[in-house]
Structure formats: C-alpha cells, structure tokens
Amino acid sequence: MVLPNKDLWWYKDKIINMTVTITLTTAGRDVNNCSLYSNVDGYVTPFATGVTRAQLLGGYTSTVVPNGTSTIRVKPIGTTCTNSLDITVITTTTTTTTAPIECYGYEVCADDGTGDRDAYPFTYTNCNGNVITSSVVNTQCREICAQRDSVDSSSGAIYITEVGPCL
C-alpha cells in the first residue's frame, strides 16, 4: 500500500481508504501506463501506478484511494504526454439494514403415547439471541417466545406449533 504521506508509515493500519471505480469513456494512445493521484496530498504520491488504458476504459477499481479524496488525477507516465486528467469523485453512501428479529409464541408439547412422565429436550433461540435448552414432560405442553423457526428437537415425541406473535 502506498500511503499519501510517507511520514505516516507507522500509522498505516489506522488509515481508512475509499473504494473507487474509475472509468474513462475515451482515452488516447498515450494513456497506457498511468499513475493515479489524490487531491488529499496535493497530487504528490500516487496511490496506484501501472494502470493500463484497457483497465481505465473497462472500469478500474481501487481500494486504496485515500479517504477524503474528491478529485483523482490520471497521469500517463513514461511518455512524452504532459497532460493529465482530473476526475471528480462522486460519493455514494451505502447503508446496511438489519431486519428486525421476528419473535413468535410457540406451544411445545410432548406425547410419546405411553402416558409416562419422561421429559423430552428441545432447544430454541430466545428473542435476545440466546440459545436455550429446555424440556417438556410427556403429556404436557409449554408456551415459549422464540425467534421464528428456531425451535427444534430430535425427539419424535415433541410437537411444535407456532401460535402467533409474542405478546
């Protein structure tokens, strides 16, 4: 990783970079071996070198663009061309939404057909996200509040019925 300021080498794990896709719609023949610069350091240190014309025309994605960059300078290197192209960075915000946890009431019943008083185990995830191991006595039922579709038992004597949202 090339840092925008060489004096920050000890701080490299703390620097946050942007991910930017740079796409040129046209490019002359001299635009083949390019360096990319950021306005953050005054276009001094390239954050990418050796970027090809084909990459820029196809959409070159860099994950090391210095945070806060508003303009990227594309500059050919190793040619007689002294022109450069400044591109304004258009930022977008990505948000992640977590769906609310769906909690439902369940009736957990045991019936092995014998009428005895054995207890049968089952597990579920409560509304706080904790996995709970519990049991129900044969011929009895228990009502629980659990995350949707989390109630489970390996016993053939357990019957699970969703009864609706928890109150």
C-alpha positions as CSV (number, residue, x, y, z in Angstrom):
1,M,0.0,0.0,0.0
2,V,1.4,3.4,-0.9
3,L,0.5,5.9,1.7
4,P,-0.4,9.5,0.9
5,N,2.3,10.7,3.3
6,K,5.5,8.7,3.7
7,D,5.9,10.1,7.2
8,L,2.8,8.1,8.2
9,W,4.3,4.6,7.6
10,W,3.9,3.8,11.3
11,Y,0.2,4.8,11.1
12,K,-0.7,2.6,8.1
13,D,-3.1,0.3,10.0
14,K,-5.1,3.3,11.1
15,I,-5.6,5.0,7.7
16,I,-9.0,4.3,6.1
17,N,-9.2,4.1,2.3
18,M,-12.1,4.6,-0.1
19,T,-13.0,2.1,-2.8
20,V,-13.5,4.0,-6.1
21,T,-14.2,2.8,-9.7
22,I,-12.6,5.0,-12.3
23,T,-14.0,4.6,-15.8
24,L,-12.9,6.6,-18.8
25,T,-15.2,6.8,-21.8
26,T,-12.3,7.6,-24.2
27,A,-8.6,7.6,-23.9
28,G,-5.8,8.5,-26.3
29,R,-2.9,6.1,-27.2
30,D,-0.6,7.8,-24.7
31,V,-2.9,6.8,-21.9
32,N,-1.4,3.4,-21.3
33,N,0.9,3.3,-18.3
34,C,-0.8,5.7,-15.8
35,S,-0.4,6.7,-12.2
36,L,-3.4,7.8,-10.1
37,Y,-3.1,10.7,-7.6
38,S,-5.4,12.1,-5.0
39,N,-6.0,15.7,-4.1
40,V,-5.7,14.8,-0.4
41,D,-1.9,15.1,-0.6
42,G,-1.8,17.7,-3.4
43,Y,-1.3,15.0,-6.1
44,V,2.2,14.3,-4.8
45,T,2.2,10.5,-4.1
46,P,0.4,8.1,-6.5
47,F,-1.9,5.6,-4.8
48,A,-1.8,3.4,-7.9
49,T,0.8,3.0,-10.7
50,G,1.0,1.0,-13.9
51,V,-2.8,1.3,-14.6
52,T,-3.4,0.4,-18.2
53,R,-5.6,2.1,-20.8
54,A,-7.7,-1.1,-21.0
55,Q,-8.3,-1.0,-17.2
56,L,-9.4,2.6,-17.3
57,L,-11.8,2.1,-20.2
58,G,-13.2,-1.1,-18.6
59,G,-13.6,0.4,-15.1
60,Y,-10.6,0.3,-12.8
61,T,-11.5,-0.3,-9.1
62,S,-9.0,0.8,-6.5
63,T,-9.5,0.1,-2.8
64,V,-6.6,2.3,-1.7
65,V,-7.9,5.7,-2.6
66,P,-7.0,8.0,0.3
67,N,-10.1,8.8,2.5
68,G,-11.5,12.2,1.7
69,T,-10.4,12.2,-1.9
70,S,-12.7,14.4,-4.0
71,T,-10.5,14.6,-7.2
72,I,-8.4,11.9,-8.8
73,R,-5.7,12.8,-11.3
74,V,-4.9,10.3,-14.1
75,K,-1.4,11.0,-15.4
76,P,0.4,9.0,-18.1
77,I,4.0,8.0,-17.2
78,G,6.9,7.2,-19.4
79,T,5.5,9.1,-22.4
80,T,6.1,12.5,-23.9
81,C,2.5,13.4,-23.0
82,T,2.4,16.0,-20.2
83,N,-1.4,16.2,-19.9
84,S,-3.3,14.8,-17.0
85,L,-7.0,14.3,-16.4
86,D,-8.7,15.3,-13.2
87,I,-11.8,13.3,-12.3
88,T,-14.3,14.4,-9.7
89,V,-15.2,11.6,-7.3
90,I,-18.9,11.1,-6.9
91,T,-19.5,9.6,-3.5
92,T,-22.4,7.4,-2.6
93,T,-23.4,6.2,0.8
94,T,-24.0,2.5,1.5
95,T,-26.3,1.6,4.3
96,T,-26.9,-1.8,5.8
97,T,-30.2,-2.5,7.3
98,T,-30.7,-5.4,9.6
99,A,-34.1,-6.9,9.6
100,P,-35.8,-7.0,13.0
101,I,-35.8,-10.2,14.8
102,E,-39.1,-12.0,14.5
103,C,-40.2,-13.5,17.7
104,Y,-43.2,-15.8,17.9
105,G,-45.1,-17.7,20.5
106,Y,-44.8,-21.5,20.3
107,E,-46.5,-24.3,22.1
108,V,-44.1,-27.2,22.7
109,C,-45.9,-30.4,23.6
110,A,-44.6,-34.0,24.3
111,D,-46.6,-37.1,23.7
112,D,-44.8,-40.4,23.2
113,G,-48.1,-42.4,23.5
114,T,-47.1,-44.1,26.8
115,G,-48.5,-41.7,29.4
116,D,-45.4,-41.9,31.5
117,R,-43.7,-38.7,32.9
118,D,-40.5,-38.7,31.0
119,A,-39.1,-35.3,30.0
120,Y,-38.1,-34.6,26.4
121,P,-35.5,-32.0,25.5
122,F,-35.8,-29.2,22.9
123,T,-33.8,-26.1,22.0
124,Y,-34.8,-22.6,20.8
125,T,-33.3,-19.2,20.4
126,N,-34.9,-16.6,22.6
127,C,-35.7,-13.0,21.4
128,N,-32.3,-11.8,22.8
129,G,-30.4,-14.3,20.6
130,N,-29.5,-16.8,23.4
131,V,-29.8,-20.5,22.6
132,I,-31.9,-22.1,25.3
133,T,-32.0,-25.9,26.1
134,S,-35.2,-26.9,27.8
135,S,-37.6,-29.8,28.2
136,V,-41.2,-30.7,28.4
137,V,-42.8,-33.5,30.4
138,N,-44.7,-36.2,28.4
139,T,-48.4,-35.4,28.0
140,Q,-47.7,-31.7,28.9
141,C,-47.2,-28.5,26.9
142,R,-45.2,-25.4,27.4
143,E,-45.5,-22.0,25.8
144,I,-42.4,-20.1,24.9
145,C,-41.4,-17.0,23.0
146,A,-38.7,-17.7,20.4
147,Q,-37.1,-16.4,17.3
148,R,-39.0,-17.6,14.3
149,D,-38.2,-21.2,13.1
150,S,-35.6,-21.7,15.9
151,V,-37.5,-24.3,18.0
152,D,-36.1,-27.7,17.4
153,S,-36.0,-31.2,18.9
154,S,-34.5,-34.5,17.8
155,S,-37.2,-36.4,19.8
156,G,-40.1,-37.8,17.9
157,A,-42.3,-37.2,20.9
158,I,-42.1,-33.4,20.6
159,Y,-44.7,-31.4,18.7
160,I,-44.1,-27.7,18.0
161,T,-46.9,-25.3,17.0
162,E,-46.4,-21.6,16.2
163,V,-49.3,-19.8,17.9
164,G,-48.5,-16.2,16.7
165,P,-46.5,-13.1,17.7
166,C,-45.3,-12.9,21.3
167,L,-47.2,-10.5,23.5
